[in-house]
Amino acid sequence: MKLLSYLTPEGYKSYGILQGEGIIDLRSRTDIDTPDLKSFIREKGVAAAEGYIRHETDYQLSDITFLPVIENPGKILCVGMNYQTKRTEFSITSDAPTIFIRFSDSQTAHLGDIVKPALSDQLDYEGELVIIIGKAGSNISEQDATKHIAGYSCYMDGSVRDWQHTWFTAGKNWSKTGGFGPWLVSCDEVPDPQKLQLKTWLNGEIVQQDSTANMVHSIRKIISYMSTFTQLSPGDVILTGSPGGVGRSRNPQVFLNIGDVIEVEIESVGRLTNYVVAASK
């Protein structure tokens, strides 16, 4: 099952179930009183949407404007340097997970614009698998970690390299540098998230390609580790890291430019597409 957030043709925010090229709008159902997908996950759970999959569709994909899958997560927690190829490129030797945060207003949606900062020429691409939390928890064991997952999505974790400095935060939070979408894919459609092919495409050329089997820290470990220092809540978003092949590590270096098309494709999940534009003055 695929769930997505969007603007309707009438201009209001909603969310629904993807059925082929059609969408069953959940917010308009009289027995549902949650205003967005995060609230629906928190109050009812992803499985509750299954009761509506036989309803007639309300919109076509061509009718709507995508929003980030979770537009206002309580937390966006990110794991850096989580593939060995990336660690080698950046000369990382520490075994501890590299953790940083994104803010919700740094996100943009599928088919939306990635904004190249006016103060930088080093906007880099990073394709990643995203975990969306479905059940709250603290001190979660690795054994129980998958019970807390609502589903998975794609992320283009745009990195402003010359603003990363010692810590990553400044380089990760420029407006509309994080593409998130197209939708949430429920766990039953992704039986083993550690066996997925991940590819990043720049203007139709593959620039990153790896398997989630090659994560240094597994999805179970990531959830367990993060839940030791912060409570995870429904709708929280966790980025699981990007493989090697990023622009900074290439020779010559390759950074995103205005007019570029950047796409993240993950097996069984989907293909996220974004367009690089100039920052408004």
FENGI-V17853 format. One record per residue. PHI is phi in whole degrees, 0 to 359 (999 if undefined). OMEGA is omega as a letter, one per 30 degrees, with the letter a starting at -180 (* if undefined). Layout:
# FENGI-V17853
[[PHI | OMEGA] [PHI | OMEGA]]
This chain:
# FENGI-V17853
[[999 | a] [241 | l] [241 | a] [220 | l] [247 | a] [194 | l] [264 | l] [285 | l] [300 | l] [281 | l] [97 | l] [250 | a] [282 | l] [206 | l] [205 | a] [191 | a] [256 | l] [277 | l] [232 | a] [64 | l] [261 | a] [253 | a] [230 | l] [269 | a] [284 | a] [272 | a] [297 | a] [280 | l] [289 | a] [293 | a] [265 | l] [242 | a] [241 | l] [260 | a] [281 | a] [210 | a] [294 | l] [300 | l] [295 | l] [298 | l] [298 | a] [292 | a] [274 | a] [240 | a] [88 | a] [303 | a] [299 | a] [296 | l] [292 | a] [299 | l] [291 | a] [245 | a] [289 | l] [266 | l] [289 | l] [290 | l] [285 | a] [256 | a] [221 | l] [257 | l] [306 | a] [291 | a] [275 | a] [255 | l] [246 | a] [296 | l] [247 | l] [308 | a] [310 | l] [245 | a] [288 | a] [230 | l] [297 | l] [297 | l] [218 | l] [241 | a] [256 | a] [233 | l] [255 | l] [259 | l] [52 | a] [252 | l] [235 | a] [298 | l] [299 | l] [291 | l] [299 | l] [294 | l] [300 | a] [257 | l] [57 | l] [270 | a] [242 | a] [292 | l] [274 | a] [289 | l] [301 | l] [269 | a] [242 | l] [215 | a] [237 | l] [245 | l] [258 | a] [298 | a] [280 | l] [269 | a] [267 | l] [219 | a] [258 | l] [304 | a] [69 | l] [267 | a] [272 | l] [264 | a] [266 | l] [283 | a] [301 | l] [293 | a] [265 | a] [213 | l] [245 | a] [233 | l] [278 | a] [253 | l] [259 | l] [209 | l] [275 | a] [214 | l] [277 | a] [247 | l] [259 | l] [248 | a] [284 | a] [246 | a] [222 | a] [293 | l] [180 | l] [233 | l] [50 | a] [284 | l] [284 | l] [299 | a] [298 | a] [262 | a] [302 | a] [292 | l] [292 | a] [260 | a] [262 | l] [276 | a] [171 | a] [228 | l] [207 | l] [252 | l] [219 | l] [250 | a] [275 | a] [300 | a] [237 | l] [271 | a] [299 | a] [283 | l] [245 | l] [279 | l] [51 | l] [286 | l] [250 | a] [276 | a] [306 | a] [297 | a] [277 | a] [248 | a] [232 | l] [293 | a] [303 | l] [55 | l] [248 | l] [243 | l] [280 | a] [221 | l] [160 | g] [284 | a] [207 | l] [269 | l] [254 | a] [293 | a] [299 | a] [293 | l] [267 | l] [232 | a] [299 | l] [222 | a] [291 | l] [266 | l] [225 | a] [244 | l] [279 | l] [241 | l] [226 | l] [245 | a] [245 | l] [242 | a] [52 | l] [85 | a] [249 | l] [289 | l] [245 | l] [222 | l] [203 | a] [197 | l] [247 | l] [295 | l] [297 | a] [264 | l] [298 | l] [290 | l] [248 | a] [291 | l] [302 | l] [300 | a] [293 | a] [301 | a] [297 | l] [299 | a] [298 | a] [294 | a] [287 | l] [282 | a] [248 | l] [208 | l] [286 | l] [274 | a] [233 | l] [306 | a] [93 | l] [296 | a] [239 | l] [237 | l] [272 | a] [262 | l] [106 | a] [243 | l] [285 | l] [292 | l] [99 | a] [294 | a] [296 | a] [299 | a] [271 | a] [277 | l] [229 | g] [285 | a] [294 | a] [234 | l] [244 | a] [286 | l] [236 | l] [302 | a] [99 | l] [290 | l] [245 | a] [242 | a] [227 | l] [240 | a] [242 | l] [233 | a] [309 | l] [70 | a] [248 | l] [153 | a] [229 | a] [268 | a] [237 | l] [221 | a] [239 | a] [274 | a] [231 | l] [281 | l] [290 | l] [288 | a] [277 | *]]
